[in-house]
Amino acid sequence: MRSVVVTGSSTGIGHAAAKELIARGFRVFGSVRKIADGTRLAAEFGANFVPLLFDVTDEAAIARAAADVRTALNGEILAGLVNNAGIAVAGPLLHLPIAEFRTQIEVNLTGQLAVTQAFASQLGADRALKGDPGRIVMISSVGGKNGSPFLGPYNASKFGLEGLSESLRRELLLYGIDVIIIGPGAIATPIWEKADEVDVSRYANTDYAKALDAVKTYMLEIGRKGLKPEAVGKLIADALMLSGRKVRYAIVPSWIENVMMRVLPKRRLDKIIGKRLGLLPKS
């Protein structure tokens, strides 16, 4: 039985990926941050789900989890690593506390490298292991190609992940380990539902107060109308299994939105977004 590690498996895309991979015959080692989540998922998915307790910012915990997986695999190659765990920090860049920006980068970018380093040997960097080299799937975002007002920290982390992934893919040619990026658009997951918890009142005395309210409403709306996580879960499984894979897959709920971001000149898009949010200077 082939095995895959999925980070952030308790909800959303990670949960959907674990479910799909198990349905396709994989054993999934899924990272969670709470013991209760691990117990819940093990009961839901059965014997082919093994919870790993770690946060992607905790290198010692990641190392312990990697050692547990190596023991369980008993000399076999790890078929895949899905770097999915992440958060979204929102706020105007001119006023955002720097500590919050650092947290965003630490979780969404540095954490992905820490997990990759810990499991790389089991994916094939250790040539003593048996089997074909594994694959790494990096969960980026449409926000890794296009920046949005007040999501600057999140966009920075995902733009960075795109570059890191491309460099990593070329470095890992040495071992035959492939790196595949998946860049979803708005997905109906808790990462957007948490927009309701974002406290924009601390920016009430800034010039961005009105626009922030509009963005918060929009984030809640896309959280309700976005693609189901199961669509991304299936794409992740395909990326780990198909022979004719791409280096990057985009999956967005609206083809119109996709075309606008890809085709329209940046200055034109700036004006459209600025007008919608009230960010254009008053004439």
Secondary structure, DSSP 8 states (H G I E B T S, - for coil): --EEEESS-SSHHHHHHHHHHHHTT-EEEEEESSHHHHHHHHHHH-TTEEEEE--TT-HHHHHHHHHHHHHHHTTB---EEEE-------S-TTTS-HHHHHHHHIIIIIHHHHHHHHHHIIIIISTTSBSS--EEEEE--GGGTS--TT-HHHHHHHHHHHHHHHHHHHHGGGTT-EEEEEEE-SB-SHHHHGGGG---GGGTTSTTHHHHHHHHHHHHHHHHHSB-HHHHHHHHHHHHH-SS--SEEEE-S-HHHHHHHHHS-HHHHHHHHHHHHT-S---
